[in-house]
Amino acid sequence: MKKNVGSIDRIIRLVAAAIIVGLLATKSVPISSILGIVLTIVAVVFGGTALVSSCPLYSLVGLSTCPIDNKMQSGS
């Protein structure tokens, strides 16, 4: 997989996932509710894409926040 998620983007995704997990863990949002299920999916996607530094949605729309890949693409 091609890396297209930069450092700042990864941090934002991990923080957002942690906040969502916190909301679910403290039962501020019941995990059995529709919102809880959606937030769980969002947290898993954000955490996963942050860990692998690749976002399929970014690939579909041709976006990249990874400065190393951007330099490589413009140099070739």
N, C-alpha and C positions, 0 to 999 in steps of 0.2 A: 504494500500500500504506500502511496506517495504521501509524504508529510505535507499538510497544508494548514496546520493549526500552530500559530506562533506561541511564544512563552506567555505573553500577557493574556492572550485568548485562553490558553490552558488554565491559567490561574483563575480567571473569571469563571470558567466552566466548573472547576473544582470547588470554588467557593459557593457557587450557585447550587451545586449538587449537595454540598455539606449543609447549606441552609435548608434545603428541601428535606434532607434526611432528618435534620433537627426538628423540623415541623412535624414530620411523621412520627418521630421517636417520642416527642412530648405529647403526642396525640392532639396537637392543635388542629390538625387536619386528620380525621379518621381515615386510616388506610383502606378500609372497606368501602368508602364512598367513591363515587365516580372521580371527584377531584383528587382523592388520595391515590387512586389507581393511575390517573394521568400524571400526577406529580412523581410517582414512583418510576414510571417509564421515562419521564424527562430527566430525572436524577441519574438513572442508569445510562441513558444516552449521553448526557453531559460528562459523566464520570468516565465512561468508556472512550469517548472521542478525545477527552483530555489525556488519558493514559496512553493511547496509541498515536496521538498527534495527527490524527487524520479524521476528517469529517466528510462523509459521503455527500451531504447536501452541498458543501463547499465545492466538491468535485463536479457536481451536476451543473452548478451555476458558474464555474470557473473562478471561484474566489480562493485566495490564499492569504493567510496572515503570517505565514512563516517566511521571515526575511531571507533565509538561506536558499530556499527553493525559488524565491522571487529573483534573486541575483543570478542563480543558475539558468533560469528561463530566459532572462533578458540578455545573458551573455552568449547564448547559443543561437 
